[in-house]
């Protein structure tokens, strides 16, 4: 899985997340992503979609931004590489 990070899989989302068009398509498309997450800041950057979960970094830890992060995480779950377990060898 980790060898496909960036191609097929993404990292867990944060306050600001870049997604390739293929990632957006894999979770239902741009319109679906925007309807579910409702991010206040979105930019197209070449083949990437930039999604920001609050209008400013000062608001990054607000309940609204956290709700958007959870919504984005749930939406991206099928294509998110799981976090490594620090207790497991590897």
N, C-alpha and C positions, 0 to 999 in steps of 0.2 A: 504494500500500500504506500509506504513512504517514498518509494522510488517513483511513484506516479503523482507525488505532491506537486501541485501547480498545473498539472495537465488534467488528470481526472479528478483528483481530490484537492480539498482546500484545508487550510488551518482553521481552528475554531475562530469564529468572528470576534472582533473587538469593536471599539468605538468607531474606528474607521477601517473599512475593509475594501480591498480591490478584488473583483471577481472577473474572470474571463467570460466571454460570451458563452462558451460551452458550459460553464458552471451555471450561469443564469438560466440557460435553456434546460439544463438537467433538473432544475427545481421548478419548472413551470413557466419560465419566461420572465421578461422584465416587468410586464404589467402585473403579473401575479406577485412577484417579489415585492414590488412597490405597494401593492394593495395590502399585503400581509404585514409588512414591516413598517410602512409609512415613515420612511426616513425623511427628515427635513432637508437634507443636503444630498444631492445625487449629481454626479458628473460622468459624462462619457470621456474616457481618456484612451484614445486609440481603440484597441480591442477590449479594453477593460471598462468595467462599471465601478465607479467609486461610490460607496455607500457610507454616509456619516450619520450616526445615530442621535446626534443633537446638533443644534445650530452652532454651538461653540464648545470648546473643550471645558469651559467653566461649568457647563451643564451635563458633562459626560456621566456623572454618577447620580443623576436625578432618577426618580422612579420611572418617568416616561422613557428616558434613554435606556434604562435597564430592561423595561418591558420590550422595547424594540430589539435589544440585544438577544433576549430570550426568544423572541419571534424569529429573528434571523437565524439563531442557532438551531431552532427546531426545523426551520425550512431547509437549512443546509445539512442537517444531520446525515442524510443518506450519502453525502459526498464529502463528509468531514473525516479527516484522519484522526483516529483516537489519540488522546494524549498518552505519552509513554508513562508506564508505571515505574516510578523511580526505584521500587523494590525489586523489579524483575531484571534479570541479566539482559544485556543486549546492546 
